[in-house]
Amino acid sequence: MVYLNYTNLDNETQERLVSVSKKDVEHEFGNDLKRYAKEHHIKYDTLLEEEALRNLYSYDYVFNI
């Protein structure tokens, strides 16, 4: 669960969320992503960024107003 202040959804907060998501994805699927990137000649960092953004939709958010 991710707790956010509704009035503070600035760029810094969004970057922090993507960073947390990247760590989660890398921890969970890092080896598989590296293998997939190598097999399909894709940059690992690009693939990780895309998967991290997709992963953000799986979080439960709580907004404090």
C-alpha positions in Angstrom: 0.0 0.0 0.0 1.4 3.4 -1.0 0.3 6.4 1.1 0.3 9.7 -0.7 -0.6 13.3 0.2 -3.1 14.4 -2.4 -1.7 17.9 -2.5 1.9 16.7 -3.2 1.9 14.8 -6.5 4.8 16.7 -7.9 7.5 15.4 -10.2 9.7 14.4 -7.3 7.0 12.2 -5.8 6.3 10.6 -9.2 10.1 9.9 -9.7 10.2 8.4 -6.2 7.3 6.1 -7.0 9.0 4.9 -10.2 12.2 4.3 -8.4 10.5 2.1 -5.8 8.7 0.3 -8.5 12.0 -0.3 -10.4 13.4 -1.9 -7.2 10.4 -4.1 -6.8 10.5 -5.3 -10.4 14.2 -5.8 -10.4 14.0 -7.8 -7.2 11.1 -9.9 -8.4 12.0 -10.4 -12.1 15.5 -9.1 -12.6 17.1 -12.3 -14.0 14.1 -13.0 -16.3 14.2 -9.4 -17.6 17.9 -9.6 -18.2 17.6 -12.9 -20.1 14.6 -11.5 -22.2 16.5 -8.3 -23.0 19.6 -10.3 -24.1 17.5 -12.7 -26.3 15.6 -9.9 -28.0 18.4 -7.4 -28.2 16.7 -4.8 -26.0 18.4 -2.4 -23.6 17.8 -3.8 -20.1 17.3 -0.3 -18.6 14.6 0.5 -21.1 12.8 -2.8 -20.4 13.1 -2.2 -16.7 11.6 1.3 -17.0 8.7 0.0 -19.0 8.0 -2.8 -16.5 8.3 -0.4 -13.6 5.7 1.9 -15.1 3.4 -1.1 -15.7 4.0 -2.3 -12.1 2.7 1.1 -10.7 -0.8 0.0 -11.7 -0.6 -3.0 -9.4 -0.1 -0.8 -6.3 -2.9 0.1 -3.9 -2.8 3.9 -3.2 -4.2 5.7 -0.2 -4.6 9.5 -0.6 -4.5 11.7 2.4 -6.5 14.9 1.8 
